[in-house]
Protein backbone atom coordinates (compact mmCIF):
# COMPACT_ATOMS: atom_id res chain seq x y z
CA UNK A 1 0.00 0.00 0.00
CA UNK A 2 1.31 3.45 -0.87
CA UNK A 3 1.79 6.03 1.82
CA UNK A 4 -0.22 9.22 1.83
CA UNK A 5 1.68 11.74 -0.35
CA UNK A 6 1.39 14.41 2.38
CA UNK A 7 2.89 12.06 4.98
CA UNK A 8 5.72 11.16 2.63
CA UNK A 9 6.40 14.87 1.99
CA UNK A 10 6.91 15.64 5.70
CA UNK A 11 8.86 12.53 6.74
CA UNK A 12 12.65 12.83 6.77
CA UNK A 13 15.45 10.48 7.71
CA UNK A 14 15.79 10.58 11.52
CA UNK A 15 19.56 10.20 11.23
CA UNK A 16 20.50 12.86 8.65
CA UNK A 17 17.18 14.70 8.05
CA UNK A 18 17.48 13.82 4.35
CA UNK A 19 14.75 13.02 1.84
CA UNK A 20 13.14 9.58 1.92
CA UNK A 21 11.99 7.59 -1.10
CA UNK A 22 9.29 4.95 -0.94
CA UNK A 23 10.44 1.51 -2.15
CA UNK A 24 8.36 -1.61 -2.62
CA UNK A 25 10.67 -4.62 -2.47
CA UNK A 26 11.22 -4.77 0.46
CA UNK A 27 8.56 -2.28 1.51
CA UNK A 28 10.02 0.73 3.27
CA UNK A 29 11.40 4.25 3.07
CA UNK A 30 14.94 4.59 1.75
CA UNK A 31 17.51 7.24 2.62
CA UNK A 32 20.17 7.21 -0.07
CA UNK A 33 22.45 9.52 1.93
CA UNK A 34 22.66 7.20 4.94
CA UNK A 35 22.12 4.04 2.86
CA UNK A 36 19.35 2.95 5.27
CA UNK A 37 15.91 1.45 4.72
CA UNK A 38 13.20 2.21 7.27
CA UNK A 39 10.72 -0.70 7.10
CA UNK A 40 6.95 -0.32 6.89
CA UNK A 41 4.97 -2.72 9.11
CA UNK A 42 1.17 -2.88 8.80
CA UNK A 43 1.16 0.41 6.82
CA UNK A 44 3.15 2.23 9.56
CA UNK A 45 6.72 3.39 8.83
CA UNK A 46 9.18 2.44 11.58
CA UNK A 47 11.28 5.61 11.83
CA UNK A 48 13.85 4.37 14.35
CA UNK A 49 17.52 4.38 13.37
CA UNK A 50 17.99 1.23 15.49
CA UNK A 51 15.37 -0.61 13.38
CA UNK A 52 16.68 0.57 9.99
CA UNK A 53 18.15 -1.97 7.58
CA UNK A 54 21.16 -1.50 5.30
CA UNK A 55 20.05 -0.26 1.89
CA UNK A 56 21.14 -2.56 -0.91
CA UNK A 57 22.17 -1.19 -4.28
CA UNK A 58 19.75 -3.55 -6.03
CA UNK A 59 16.71 -1.77 -4.55
CA UNK A 60 15.22 0.55 -7.15
CA UNK A 61 11.81 1.57 -5.71
mmJSON file of the N, C-alpha and C atoms, coordinates in Angstrom:
{"data_MODEL":{"atom_site":{
"group_PDB":["ATOM","ATOM","ATOM","ATOM","ATOM","ATOM","ATOM","ATOM","ATOM","ATOM","ATOM","ATOM","ATOM","ATOM","ATOM","ATOM","ATOM","ATOM","ATOM","ATOM","ATOM","ATOM","ATOM","ATOM","ATOM","ATOM","ATOM","ATOM","ATOM","ATOM","ATOM","ATOM","ATOM","ATOM","ATOM","ATOM","ATOM","ATOM","ATOM","ATOM","ATOM","ATOM","ATOM","ATOM","ATOM","ATOM","ATOM","ATOM","ATOM","ATOM","ATOM","ATOM","ATOM","ATOM","ATOM","ATOM","ATOM","ATOM","ATOM","ATOM","ATOM","ATOM","ATOM","ATOM","ATOM","ATOM","ATOM","ATOM","ATOM","ATOM","ATOM","ATOM","ATOM","ATOM","ATOM","ATOM","ATOM","ATOM","ATOM","ATOM","ATOM","ATOM","ATOM","ATOM","ATOM","ATOM","ATOM","ATOM","ATOM","ATOM","ATOM","ATOM","ATOM","ATOM","ATOM","ATOM","ATOM","ATOM","ATOM","ATOM","ATOM","ATOM","ATOM","ATOM","ATOM","ATOM","ATOM","ATOM","ATOM","ATOM","ATOM","ATOM","ATOM","ATOM","ATOM","ATOM","ATOM","ATOM","ATOM","ATOM","ATOM","ATOM","ATOM","ATOM","ATOM","ATOM","ATOM","ATOM","ATOM","ATOM","ATOM","ATOM","ATOM","ATOM","ATOM","ATOM","ATOM","ATOM","ATOM","ATOM","ATOM","ATOM","ATOM","ATOM","ATOM","ATOM","ATOM","ATOM","ATOM","ATOM","ATOM","ATOM","ATOM","ATOM","ATOM","ATOM","ATOM","ATOM","ATOM","ATOM","ATOM","ATOM","ATOM","ATOM","ATOM","ATOM","ATOM","ATOM","ATOM","ATOM","ATOM","ATOM","ATOM","ATOM","ATOM","ATOM","ATOM","ATOM","ATOM","ATOM","ATOM","ATOM","ATOM"],
"id":[1,2,3,4,5,6,7,8,9,10,11,12,13,14,15,16,17,18,19,20,21,22,23,24,25,26,27,28,29,30,31,32,33,34,35,36,37,38,39,40,41,42,43,44,45,46,47,48,49,50,51,52,53,54,55,56,57,58,59,60,61,62,63,64,65,66,67,68,69,70,71,72,73,74,75,76,77,78,79,80,81,82,83,84,85,86,87,88,89,90,91,92,93,94,95,96,97,98,99,100,101,102,103,104,105,106,107,108,109,110,111,112,113,114,115,116,117,118,119,120,121,122,123,124,125,126,127,128,129,130,131,132,133,134,135,136,137,138,139,140,141,142,143,144,145,146,147,148,149,150,151,152,153,154,155,156,157,158,159,160,161,162,163,164,165,166,167,168,169,170,171,172,173,174,175,176,177,178,179,180,181,182,183],
"type_symbol":["N","C","C","N","C","C","N","C","C","N","C","C","N","C","C","N","C","C","N","C","C","N","C","C","N","C","C","N","C","C","N","C","C","N","C","C","N","C","C","N","C","C","N","C","C","N","C","C","N","C","C","N","C","C","N","C","C","N","C","C","N","C","C","N","C","C","N","C","C","N","C","C","N","C","C","N","C","C","N","C","C","N","C","C","N","C","C","N","C","C","N","C","C","N","C","C","N","C","C","N","C","C","N","C","C","N","C","C","N","C","C","N","C","C","N","C","C","N","C","C","N","C","C","N","C","C","N","C","C","N","C","C","N","C","C","N","C","C","N","C","C","N","C","C","N","C","C","N","C","C","N","C","C","N","C","C","N","C","C","N","C","C","N","C","C","N","C","C","N","C","C","N","C","C","N","C","C","N","C","C","N","C","C"],
"label_atom_id":["N","CA","C","N","CA","C","N","CA","C","N","CA","C","N","CA","C","N","CA","C","N","CA","C","N","CA","C","N","CA","C","N","CA","C","N","CA","C","N","CA","C","N","CA","C","N","CA","C","N","CA","C","N","CA","C","N","CA","C","N","CA","C","N","CA","C","N","CA","C","N","CA","C","N","CA","C","N","CA","C","N","CA","C","N","CA","C","N","CA","C","N","CA","C","N","CA","C","N","CA","C","N","CA","C","N","CA","C","N","CA","C","N","CA","C","N","CA","C","N","CA","C","N","CA","C","N","CA","C","N","CA","C","N","CA","C","N","CA","C","N","CA","C","N","CA","C","N","CA","C","N","CA","C","N","CA","C","N","CA","C","N","CA","C","N","CA","C","N","CA","C","N","CA","C","N","CA","C","N","CA","C","N","CA","C","N","CA","C","N","CA","C","N","CA","C","N","CA","C","N","CA","C","N","CA","C","N","CA","C","N","CA","C"],
"label_alt_id":[null,null,null,null,null,null,null,null,null,null,null,null,null,null,null,null,null,null,null,null,null,null,null,null,null,null,null,null,null,null,null,null,null,null,null,null,null,null,null,null,null,null,null,null,null,null,null,null,null,null,null,null,null,null,null,null,null,null,null,null,null,null,null,null,null,null,null,null,null,null,null,null,null,null,null,null,null,null,null,null,null,null,null,null,null,null,null,null,null,null,null,null,null,null,null,null,null,null,null,null,null,null,null,null,null,null,null,null,null,null,null,null,null,null,null,null,null,null,null,null,null,null,null,null,null,null,null,null,null,null,null,null,null,null,null,null,null,null,null,null,null,null,null,null,null,null,null,null,null,null,null,null,null,null,null,null,null,null,null,null,null,null,null,null,null,null,null,null,null,null,null,null,null,null,null,null,null,null,null,null,null,null,null],
"label_comp_id":["UNK","UNK","UNK","UNK","UNK","UNK","UNK","UNK","UNK","UNK","UNK","UNK","UNK","UNK","UNK","UNK","UNK","UNK","UNK","UNK","UNK","UNK","UNK","UNK","UNK","UNK","UNK","UNK","UNK","UNK","UNK","UNK","UNK","UNK","UNK","UNK","UNK","UNK","UNK","UNK","UNK","UNK","UNK","UNK","UNK","UNK","UNK","UNK","UNK","UNK","UNK","UNK","UNK","UNK","UNK","UNK","UNK","UNK","UNK","UNK","UNK","UNK","UNK","UNK","UNK","UNK","UNK","UNK","UNK","UNK","UNK","UNK","UNK","UNK","UNK","UNK","UNK","UNK","UNK","UNK","UNK","UNK","UNK","UNK","UNK","UNK","UNK","UNK","UNK","UNK","UNK","UNK","UNK","UNK","UNK","UNK","UNK","UNK","UNK","UNK","UNK","UNK","UNK","UNK","UNK","UNK","UNK","UNK","UNK","UNK","UNK","UNK","UNK","UNK","UNK","UNK","UNK","UNK","UNK","UNK","UNK","UNK","UNK","UNK","UNK","UNK","UNK","UNK","UNK","UNK","UNK","UNK","UNK","UNK","UNK","UNK","UNK","UNK","UNK","UNK","UNK","UNK","UNK","UNK","UNK","UNK","UNK","UNK","UNK","UNK","UNK","UNK","UNK","UNK","UNK","UNK","UNK","UNK","UNK","UNK","UNK","UNK","UNK","UNK","UNK","UNK","UNK","UNK","UNK","UNK","UNK","UNK","UNK","UNK","UNK","UNK","UNK","UNK","UNK","UNK","UNK","UNK","UNK"],
"label_asym_id":["A","A","A","A","A","A","A","A","A","A","A","A","A","A","A","A","A","A","A","A","A","A","A","A","A","A","A","A","A","A","A","A","A","A","A","A","A","A","A","A","A","A","A","A","A","A","A","A","A","A","A","A","A","A","A","A","A","A","A","A","A","A","A","A","A","A","A","A","A","A","A","A","A","A","A","A","A","A","A","A","A","A","A","A","A","A","A","A","A","A","A","A","A","A","A","A","A","A","A","A","A","A","A","A","A","A","A","A","A","A","A","A","A","A","A","A","A","A","A","A","A","A","A","A","A","A","A","A","A","A","A","A","A","A","A","A","A","A","A","A","A","A","A","A","A","A","A","A","A","A","A","A","A","A","A","A","A","A","A","A","A","A","A","A","A","A","A","A","A","A","A","A","A","A","A","A","A","A","A","A","A","A","A"],
"label_entity_id":["1","1","1","1","1","1","1","1","1","1","1","1","1","1","1","1","1","1","1","1","1","1","1","1","1","1","1","1","1","1","1","1","1","1","1","1","1","1","1","1","1","1","1","1","1","1","1","1","1","1","1","1","1","1","1","1","1","1","1","1","1","1","1","1","1","1","1","1","1","1","1","1","1","1","1","1","1","1","1","1","1","1","1","1","1","1","1","1","1","1","1","1","1","1","1","1","1","1","1","1","1","1","1","1","1","1","1","1","1","1","1","1","1","1","1","1","1","1","1","1","1","1","1","1","1","1","1","1","1","1","1","1","1","1","1","1","1","1","1","1","1","1","1","1","1","1","1","1","1","1","1","1","1","1","1","1","1","1","1","1","1","1","1","1","1","1","1","1","1","1","1","1","1","1","1","1","1","1","1","1","1","1","1"],
"label_seq_id":[1,1,1,2,2,2,3,3,3,4,4,4,5,5,5,6,6,6,7,7,7,8,8,8,9,9,9,10,10,10,11,11,11,12,12,12,13,13,13,14,14,14,15,15,15,16,16,16,17,17,17,18,18,18,19,19,19,20,20,20,21,21,21,22,22,22,23,23,23,24,24,24,25,25,25,26,26,26,27,27,27,28,28,28,29,29,29,30,30,30,31,31,31,32,32,32,33,33,33,34,34,34,35,35,35,36,36,36,37,37,37,38,38,38,39,39,39,40,40,40,41,41,41,42,42,42,43,43,43,44,44,44,45,45,45,46,46,46,47,47,47,48,48,48,49,49,49,50,50,50,51,51,51,52,52,52,53,53,53,54,54,54,55,55,55,56,56,56,57,57,57,58,58,58,59,59,59,60,60,60,61,61,61],
"pdbx_PDB_ins_code":[null,null,null,null,null,null,null,null,null,null,null,null,null,null,null,null,null,null,null,null,null,null,null,null,null,null,null,null,null,null,null,null,null,null,null,null,null,null,null,null,null,null,null,null,null,null,null,null,null,null,null,null,null,null,null,null,null,null,null,null,null,null,null,null,null,null,null,null,null,null,null,null,null,null,null,null,null,null,null,null,null,null,null,null,null,null,null,null,null,null,null,null,null,null,null,null,null,null,null,null,null,null,null,null,null,null,null,null,null,null,null,null,null,null,null,null,null,null,null,null,null,null,null,null,null,null,null,null,null,null,null,null,null,null,null,null,null,null,null,null,null,null,null,null,null,null,null,null,null,null,null,null,null,null,null,null,null,null,null,null,null,null,null,null,null,null,null,null,null,null,null,null,null,null,null,null,null,null,null,null,null,null,null],
"Cartn_x":[0.84,0.0,0.885,0.536,1.311,0.979,2.001,1.793,1.104,0.409,-0.223,0.86,0.668,1.684,2.053,1.085,1.387,2.321,2.043,2.893,4.308,4.414,5.723,6.474,5.75,6.402,6.954,6.413,6.906,7.875,7.92,8.855,10.268,11.231,12.645,13.405,14.594,15.453,15.76,15.508,15.79,17.282,18.115,19.557,20.169,19.855,20.5,19.54,18.248,17.185,17.059,17.547,17.481,16.146,15.965,14.751,14.635,13.415,13.142,12.381,12.654,11.987,11.289,10.04,9.292,9.763,10.069,10.443,9.469,9.379,8.357,8.89,10.16,10.673,12.069,12.235,11.224,10.523,9.354,8.562,9.197,9.43,10.02,10.303,10.979,11.4,12.924,13.491,14.935,15.56,16.676,17.51,18.792,18.984,20.171,21.433,21.285,22.454,23.053,22.206,22.66,22.76,22.18,22.121,21.354,20.199,19.353,17.949,17.295,15.909,15.094,14.107,13.201,11.994,11.792,10.723,9.332,8.356,6.95,6.271,5.684,4.97,3.509,2.611,1.174,0.824,1.395,1.165,1.697,2.566,3.147,4.663,5.265,6.722,7.393,8.409,9.177,10.374,10.282,11.275,12.301,12.825,13.849,15.154,16.217,17.523,17.943,17.624,17.99,17.295,16.145,15.375,15.638,16.396,16.678,17.563,17.377,18.15,19.127,20.242,21.162,20.48,20.639,20.047,20.953,20.376,21.143,21.066,22.129,22.171,21.135,20.692,19.75,18.335,18.05,16.714,16.528,15.476,15.221,14.014,13.005,11.809,10.785],
"Cartn_y":[-1.183,0.0,1.247,2.217,3.448,4.366,5.06,6.027,7.272,7.95,9.217,10.182,10.82,11.744,12.864,13.356,14.405,13.876,12.662,12.058,11.873,11.369,11.16,12.483,13.567,14.868,15.465,15.061,15.643,14.731,13.448,12.533,12.754,12.735,12.831,11.737,11.466,10.482,10.967,10.148,10.577,10.722,10.126,10.204,11.462,11.74,12.865,13.975,13.759,14.699,14.836,13.826,13.819,13.319,13.441,13.02,11.499,11.012,9.581,9.254,8.072,7.593,6.285,6.174,4.945,3.853,2.675,1.514,0.382,-0.58,-1.613,-3.024,-3.264,-4.621,-4.589,-4.642,-4.768,-3.435,-3.485,-2.278,-1.427,-0.167,0.734,2.101,2.913,4.252,4.272,4.647,4.591,5.965,6.046,7.242,6.903,7.521,7.211,7.831,8.892,9.52,8.611,8.084,7.204,5.745,5.416,4.039,3.154,3.687,2.948,2.8,1.707,1.455,1.357,2.228,2.205,1.367,0.218,-0.698,-0.142,-0.644,-0.321,-1.599,-1.571,-2.723,-2.344,-3.114,-2.881,-1.429,-0.937,0.408,1.534,1.219,2.23,2.218,3.344,3.385,3.364,2.537,2.442,3.378,4.561,5.611,5.646,4.483,4.371,3.954,4.697,4.378,2.968,2.565,1.232,0.111,0.388,-0.607,-0.563,0.412,0.568,-0.571,-0.907,-1.968,-1.353,-2.018,-1.497,-1.477,-0.393,-0.255,-0.931,-1.844,-2.56,-1.818,-1.881,-1.188,-1.718,-2.958,-3.547,-3.017,-2.311,-1.771,-0.543,-0.545,0.548,1.378,0.828,1.569,1.35],
"Cartn_z":[0.0,0.0,0.0,-0.789,-0.875,0.295,0.754,1.822,1.291,2.17,1.83,1.338,0.188,-0.348,0.625,1.403,2.377,3.455,3.964,4.982,4.441,3.237,2.629,2.455,2.192,1.99,3.275,4.441,5.696,6.444,6.084,6.742,6.223,7.131,6.769,7.506,7.059,7.714,9.133,10.15,11.519,11.814,10.998,11.232,10.618,9.342,8.654,8.234,8.454,8.051,6.541,5.811,4.354,3.831,2.524,1.841,1.822,1.973,1.915,0.644,0.103,-1.1,-0.77,-1.182,-0.937,-1.889,-1.344,-2.15,-1.84,-2.755,-2.619,-2.435,-2.638,-2.467,-1.878,-0.592,0.457,0.701,1.291,1.511,2.609,2.28,3.266,2.679,3.479,3.072,3.059,1.934,1.752,1.854,2.576,2.62,1.869,0.719,-0.074,0.517,1.29,1.926,2.996,3.854,4.943,4.524,3.346,2.86,3.838,4.338,5.266,4.704,5.098,4.723,6.004,6.134,7.27,6.873,7.523,7.1,7.397,6.661,6.89,7.337,8.556,9.105,9.3,8.691,8.796,8.456,7.355,6.824,7.715,8.673,9.558,9.387,8.966,8.834,10.21,10.34,11.578,11.425,12.028,11.827,12.956,13.316,14.346,13.688,13.956,13.366,13.768,14.999,15.494,14.724,14.124,13.383,11.874,11.42,9.99,9.496,8.225,7.582,6.592,6.325,5.296,3.936,3.22,1.893,0.878,0.111,-0.907,-2.224,-3.015,-4.282,-5.266,-5.085,-6.026,-5.867,-4.778,-4.545,-5.421,-6.229,-7.153,-6.769,-6.07,-5.709,-6.698],
"occupancy":[1.0,1.0,1.0,1.0,1.0,1.0,1.0,1.0,1.0,1.0,1.0,1.0,1.0,1.0,1.0,1.0,1.0,1.0,1.0,1.0,1.0,1.0,1.0,1.0,1.0,1.0,1.0,1.0,1.0,1.0,1.0,1.0,1.0,1.0,1.0,1.0,1.0,1.0,1.0,1.0,1.0,1.0,1.0,1.0,1.0,1.0,1.0,1.0,1.0,1.0,1.0,1.0,1.0,1.0,1.0,1.0,1.0,1.0,1.0,1.0,1.0,1.0,1.0,1.0,1.0,1.0,1.0,1.0,1.0,1.0,1.0,1.0,1.0,1.0,1.0,1.0,1.0,1.0,1.0,1.0,1.0,1.0,1.0,1.0,1.0,1.0,1.0,1.0,1.0,1.0,1.0,1.0,1.0,1.0,1.0,1.0,1.0,1.0,1.0,1.0,1.0,1.0,1.0,1.0,1.0,1.0,1.0,1.0,1.0,1.0,1.0,1.0,1.0,1.0,1.0,1.0,1.0,1.0,1.0,1.0,1.0,1.0,1.0,1.0,1.0,1.0,1.0,1.0,1.0,1.0,1.0,1.0,1.0,1.0,1.0,1.0,1.0,1.0,1.0,1.0,1.0,1.0,1.0,1.0,1.0,1.0,1.0,1.0,1.0,1.0,1.0,1.0,1.0,1.0,1.0,1.0,1.0,1.0,1.0,1.0,1.0,1.0,1.0,1.0,1.0,1.0,1.0,1.0,1.0,1.0,1.0,1.0,1.0,1.0,1.0,1.0,1.0,1.0,1.0,1.0,1.0,1.0,1.0],
"B_iso_or_equiv":[0.0,0.0,0.0,0.0,0.0,0.0,0.0,0.0,0.0,0.0,0.0,0.0,0.0,0.0,0.0,0.0,0.0,0.0,0.0,0.0,0.0,0.0,0.0,0.0,0.0,0.0,0.0,0.0,0.0,0.0,0.0,0.0,0.0,0.0,0.0,0.0,0.0,0.0,0.0,0.0,0.0,0.0,0.0,0.0,0.0,0.0,0.0,0.0,0.0,0.0,0.0,0.0,0.0,0.0,0.0,0.0,0.0,0.0,0.0,0.0,0.0,0.0,0.0,0.0,0.0,0.0,0.0,0.0,0.0,0.0,0.0,0.0,0.0,0.0,0.0,0.0,0.0,0.0,0.0,0.0,0.0,0.0,0.0,0.0,0.0,0.0,0.0,0.0,0.0,0.0,0.0,0.0,0.0,0.0,0.0,0.0,0.0,0.0,0.0,0.0,0.0,0.0,0.0,0.0,0.0,0.0,0.0,0.0,0.0,0.0,0.0,0.0,0.0,0.0,0.0,0.0,0.0,0.0,0.0,0.0,0.0,0.0,0.0,0.0,0.0,0.0,0.0,0.0,0.0,0.0,0.0,0.0,0.0,0.0,0.0,0.0,0.0,0.0,0.0,0.0,0.0,0.0,0.0,0.0,0.0,0.0,0.0,0.0,0.0,0.0,0.0,0.0,0.0,0.0,0.0,0.0,0.0,0.0,0.0,0.0,0.0,0.0,0.0,0.0,0.0,0.0,0.0,0.0,0.0,0.0,0.0,0.0,0.0,0.0,0.0,0.0,0.0,0.0,0.0,0.0,0.0,0.0,0.0],
"pdbx_formal_charge":[null,null,null,null,null,null,null,null,null,null,null,null,null,null,null,null,null,null,null,null,null,null,null,null,null,null,null,null,null,null,null,null,null,null,null,null,null,null,null,null,null,null,null,null,null,null,null,null,null,null,null,null,null,null,null,null,null,null,null,null,null,null,null,null,null,null,null,null,null,null,null,null,null,null,null,null,null,null,null,null,null,null,null,null,null,null,null,null,null,null,null,null,null,null,null,null,null,null,null,null,null,null,null,null,null,null,null,null,null,null,null,null,null,null,null,null,null,null,null,null,null,null,null,null,null,null,null,null,null,null,null,null,null,null,null,null,null,null,null,null,null,null,null,null,null,null,null,null,null,null,null,null,null,null,null,null,null,null,null,null,null,null,null,null,null,null,null,null,null,null,null,null,null,null,null,null,null,null,null,null,null,null,null],
"auth_seq_id":[1,1,1,2,2,2,3,3,3,4,4,4,5,5,5,6,6,6,7,7,7,8,8,8,9,9,9,10,10,10,11,11,11,12,12,12,13,13,13,14,14,14,15,15,15,16,16,16,17,17,17,18,18,18,19,19,19,20,20,20,21,21,21,22,22,22,23,23,23,24,24,24,25,25,25,26,26,26,27,27,27,28,28,28,29,29,29,30,30,30,31,31,31,32,32,32,33,33,33,34,34,34,35,35,35,36,36,36,37,37,37,38,38,38,39,39,39,40,40,40,41,41,41,42,42,42,43,43,43,44,44,44,45,45,45,46,46,46,47,47,47,48,48,48,49,49,49,50,50,50,51,51,51,52,52,52,53,53,53,54,54,54,55,55,55,56,56,56,57,57,57,58,58,58,59,59,59,60,60,60,61,61,61],
"auth_comp_id":["UNK","UNK","UNK","UNK","UNK","UNK","UNK","UNK","UNK","UNK","UNK","UNK","UNK","UNK","UNK","UNK","UNK","UNK","UNK","UNK","UNK","UNK","UNK","UNK","UNK","UNK","UNK","UNK","UNK","UNK","UNK","UNK","UNK","UNK","UNK","UNK","UNK","UNK","UNK","UNK","UNK","UNK","UNK","UNK","UNK","UNK","UNK","UNK","UNK","UNK","UNK","UNK","UNK","UNK","UNK","UNK","UNK","UNK","UNK","UNK","UNK","UNK","UNK","UNK","UNK","UNK","UNK","UNK","UNK","UNK","UNK","UNK","UNK","UNK","UNK","UNK","UNK","UNK","UNK","UNK","UNK","UNK","UNK","UNK","UNK","UNK","UNK","UNK","UNK","UNK","UNK","UNK","UNK","UNK","UNK","UNK","UNK","UNK","UNK","UNK","UNK","UNK","UNK","UNK","UNK","UNK","UNK","UNK","UNK","UNK","UNK","UNK","UNK","UNK","UNK","UNK","UNK","UNK","UNK","UNK","UNK","UNK","UNK","UNK","UNK","UNK","UNK","UNK","UNK","UNK","UNK","UNK","UNK","UNK","UNK","UNK","UNK","UNK","UNK","UNK","UNK","UNK","UNK","UNK","UNK","UNK","UNK","UNK","UNK","UNK","UNK","UNK","UNK","UNK","UNK","UNK","UNK","UNK","UNK","UNK","UNK","UNK","UNK","UNK","UNK","UNK","UNK","UNK","UNK","UNK","UNK","UNK","UNK","UNK","UNK","UNK","UNK","UNK","UNK","UNK","UNK","UNK","UNK"],
"auth_asym_id":["A","A","A","A","A","A","A","A","A","A","A","A","A","A","A","A","A","A","A","A","A","A","A","A","A","A","A","A","A","A","A","A","A","A","A","A","A","A","A","A","A","A","A","A","A","A","A","A","A","A","A","A","A","A","A","A","A","A","A","A","A","A","A","A","A","A","A","A","A","A","A","A","A","A","A","A","A","A","A","A","A","A","A","A","A","A","A","A","A","A","A","A","A","A","A","A","A","A","A","A","A","A","A","A","A","A","A","A","A","A","A","A","A","A","A","A","A","A","A","A","A","A","A","A","A","A","A","A","A","A","A","A","A","A","A","A","A","A","A","A","A","A","A","A","A","A","A","A","A","A","A","A","A","A","A","A","A","A","A","A","A","A","A","A","A","A","A","A","A","A","A","A","A","A","A","A","A","A","A","A","A","A","A"],
"auth_atom_id":["N","CA","C","N","CA","C","N","CA","C","N","CA","C","N","CA","C","N","CA","C","N","CA","C","N","CA","C","N","CA","C","N","CA","C","N","CA","C","N","CA","C","N","CA","C","N","CA","C","N","CA","C","N","CA","C","N","CA","C","N","CA","C","N","CA","C","N","CA","C","N","CA","C","N","CA","C","N","CA","C","N","CA","C","N","CA","C","N","CA","C","N","CA","C","N","CA","C","N","CA","C","N","CA","C","N","CA","C","N","CA","C","N","CA","C","N","CA","C","N","CA","C","N","CA","C","N","CA","C","N","CA","C","N","CA","C","N","CA","C","N","CA","C","N","CA","C","N","CA","C","N","CA","C","N","CA","C","N","CA","C","N","CA","C","N","CA","C","N","CA","C","N","CA","C","N","CA","C","N","CA","C","N","CA","C","N","CA","C","N","CA","C","N","CA","C","N","CA","C","N","CA","C","N","CA","C","N","CA","C","N","CA","C"],
"pdbx_PDB_model_num":[1,1,1,1,1,1,1,1,1,1,1,1,1,1,1,1,1,1,1,1,1,1,1,1,1,1,1,1,1,1,1,1,1,1,1,1,1,1,1,1,1,1,1,1,1,1,1,1,1,1,1,1,1,1,1,1,1,1,1,1,1,1,1,1,1,1,1,1,1,1,1,1,1,1,1,1,1,1,1,1,1,1,1,1,1,1,1,1,1,1,1,1,1,1,1,1,1,1,1,1,1,1,1,1,1,1,1,1,1,1,1,1,1,1,1,1,1,1,1,1,1,1,1,1,1,1,1,1,1,1,1,1,1,1,1,1,1,1,1,1,1,1,1,1,1,1,1,1,1,1,1,1,1,1,1,1,1,1,1,1,1,1,1,1,1,1,1,1,1,1,1,1,1,1,1,1,1,1,1,1,1,1,1]
}}}
